[in-house]
Amino acid sequence: MQKHNTSIRVRYAETDQMGVVYHGNYAQFFEIGRTEWLRSLGVTYKYMEKTGTMLPVISLSCNFKKSALYDDELTVTTILKKTPSVKIEFDYEITNQNNELICTGNTVLAFINIETKKPMRCPDYILDKLAVSK
């Protein structure tokens, strides 16, 4: 449906003693991809929270194919799976500078009202931006 690419250079602090990216950092790479995907639509987490919406992760999966290494330039491809409702779901592909597949992943996030802490529908301003960018 909707795709966005984000580049990330692997920092030393994200690796272990062998120069391999620690597995827990992939959740952060997905978050970077997601927030940049939103930003490409003209929406930020800051604006969402200011207007009363939180977007916590409720599901996360990652399938490792190859190790990412210190100083690799990674491309995080973030793909919206379907039009969001109360949830929004993304698939991810991370490749290195040689276009080798490093990992694939998926996250599901829920739209939550900041005040009531209850699920809510996707805000219209996001749906409107998705309709325009098709």
VEXRO-661325 format. One record per residue (C-alpha): x negated, y, z negated. Coordinates in Angstrom, 1 decimal, padded with zeros to 4 digits, always signed. Each point is the difference from the previous one (the first is absolute). Last residue first. Layout:
% residues N
{node {X, Y, Z}}
...
This chain:
% residues 134
{node {+002.4, +007.3, +003.0}}
{node {-001.4, +003.0, -001.9}}
{node {+003.3, +001.8, -000.2}}
{node {+001.9, -002.9, -001.6}}
{node {-002.9, -000.6, -002.5}}
{node {+000.1, +003.7, -001.0}}
{node {+003.7, -000.2, -000.6}}
{node {-000.3, -003.2, -002.1}}
{node {-002.7, +001.7, -002.1}}
{node {+002.1, +003.2, -000.5}}
{node {+003.1, -002.2, -000.8}}
{node {-001.7, -001.5, -003.1}}
{node {-000.1, -003.8, -000.1}}
{node {+002.8, -001.2, -002.1}}
{node {-000.3, -000.1, -003.8}}
{node {-001.3, -002.5, -002.6}}
{node {+000.3, +001.1, -003.6}}
{node {-002.5, +001.9, -002.2}}
{node {+002.8, +002.5, -000.8}}
{node {-002.2, +003.1, +000.3}}
{node {-002.6, -001.0, +002.5}}
{node {+002.5, -001.8, +002.3}}
{node {-001.8, -003.1, +001.4}}
{node {-000.6, -000.9, +003.6}}
{node {-001.5, -003.5, +000.0}}
{node {-003.2, -001.2, +001.5}}
{node {-000.8, -003.2, +001.9}}
{node {-003.6, -000.6, +001.0}}
{node {-001.6, -002.3, +002.6}}
{node {-003.5, -001.1, +000.9}}
{node {-002.4, -001.0, +002.7}}
{node {-003.8, -000.2, -000.5}}
{node {-003.4, +000.6, +001.6}}
{node {+000.9, -000.4, +003.7}}
{node {-003.0, +000.8, +002.1}}
{node {+000.2, +003.2, +002.1}}
{node {-003.8, +000.4, -000.2}}
{node {+000.5, +003.1, -002.2}}
{node {+002.0, -002.1, -002.5}}
{node {+003.7, -001.0, +000.1}}
{node {+002.7, +000.3, -002.6}}
{node {+003.5, -001.0, +001.0}}
{node {+003.0, +001.1, -002.1}}
{node {+003.7, -000.8, -000.2}}
{node {+002.4, +002.4, -001.7}}
{node {+003.3, -000.2, -001.6}}
{node {+002.3, +002.7, -001.3}}
{node {+002.7, -000.7, -002.5}}
{node {+003.4, +001.6, -000.8}}
{node {+000.5, +000.4, +003.7}}
{node {-003.1, +000.2, +002.3}}
{node {+000.2, -000.5, +003.7}}
{node {-002.1, -003.1, +000.8}}
{node {-003.5, -001.4, -000.3}}
{node {-002.0, +003.3, -000.2}}
{node {-003.5, -000.8, +001.1}}
{node {-003.2, +001.3, -001.6}}
{node {-003.2, -000.6, +001.9}}
{node {-003.0, +000.5, -002.4}}
{node {-003.1, +000.5, +002.0}}
{node {-003.2, -000.8, -001.8}}
{node {-003.4, +001.6, +000.4}}
{node {-002.5, -002.3, -001.7}}
{node {-002.4, +001.7, -002.4}}
{node {+000.0, -002.8, -002.5}}
{node {+001.6, -003.2, +001.4}}
{node {+003.5, -001.3, +000.9}}
{node {+000.2, -003.7, -000.3}}
{node {+002.0, -002.0, +002.5}}
{node {+003.6, -001.4, +000.3}}
{node {+001.5, +001.0, -003.3}}
{node {+003.8, -000.2, -000.4}}
{node {+001.5, +002.6, -002.2}}
{node {+003.4, +000.2, -001.7}}
{node {+001.8, +002.7, -002.0}}
{node {+003.5, +000.3, -001.3}}
{node {+001.8, +002.6, -002.2}}
{node {-002.2, +003.0, +000.9}}
{node {+001.4, +003.2, -001.6}}
{node {+001.6, +002.8, +002.1}}
{node {+001.2, +002.8, -002.2}}
{node {+002.6, +002.5, +001.2}}
{node {+001.2, +003.2, -001.7}}
{node {-000.8, +002.9, +002.4}}
{node {-003.3, +000.8, -001.6}}
{node {-000.8, -003.8, +000.1}}
{node {+000.6, -000.2, +003.7}}
{node {-001.9, +003.2, +000.6}}
{node {-003.1, -001.3, -001.9}}
{node {+000.3, -003.3, +001.7}}
{node {-000.4, +001.8, +003.3}}
{node {+002.2, +000.3, +003.1}}
{node {-000.9, +001.5, +003.4}}
{node {+000.5, -003.2, +002.0}}
{node {-003.8, -000.4, +000.2}}
{node {-000.1, +000.6, -003.8}}
{node {+002.2, -003.1, -000.4}}
{node {-002.4, -002.1, +002.0}}
{node {-002.9, +001.6, -001.9}}
{node {+001.6, -001.0, -003.3}}
{node {+000.5, -003.6, +001.3}}
{node {-003.5, -000.4, +001.3}}
{node {-001.5, +001.3, -003.2}}
{node {+002.2, -002.3, -002.0}}
{node {-001.0, -003.0, +002.1}}
{node {-003.7, +000.9, -000.6}}
{node {+000.8, +000.2, -003.7}}
{node {+001.5, -003.5, +000.0}}
{node {-003.1, -001.1, +001.9}}
{node {-002.2, +001.2, -002.9}}
{node {+001.0, -003.0, -002.2}}
{node {-002.0, -002.4, +002.4}}
{node {-003.4, +001.6, -000.8}}
{node {-001.6, +001.1, +003.3}}
{node {-003.2, -002.0, +000.6}}
{node {-003.4, +001.7, -000.5}}
{node {-001.4, -003.1, -001.8}}
{node {+000.0, +001.8, -003.4}}
{node {+003.8, +000.7, +000.4}}
{node {+001.5, +002.7, +002.1}}
{node {+002.4, +002.9, -000.4}}
{node {-002.6, +002.1, -001.8}}
{node {-002.2, -000.1, +003.1}}
{node {+002.6, +001.7, +002.1}}
{node {+001.8, -001.6, +002.9}}
{node {+000.8, +002.6, +002.7}}
{node {+003.7, +000.3, +000.6}}
{node {+001.8, +000.8, +003.2}}
{node {+003.8, +000.2, +000.2}}
{node {+002.2, -001.3, +002.8}}
{node {+003.8, +000.5, +000.1}}
{node {+002.8, -002.2, +001.4}}
{node {+003.8, +000.4, +000.1}}
{node {+002.2, -002.9, +001.2}}
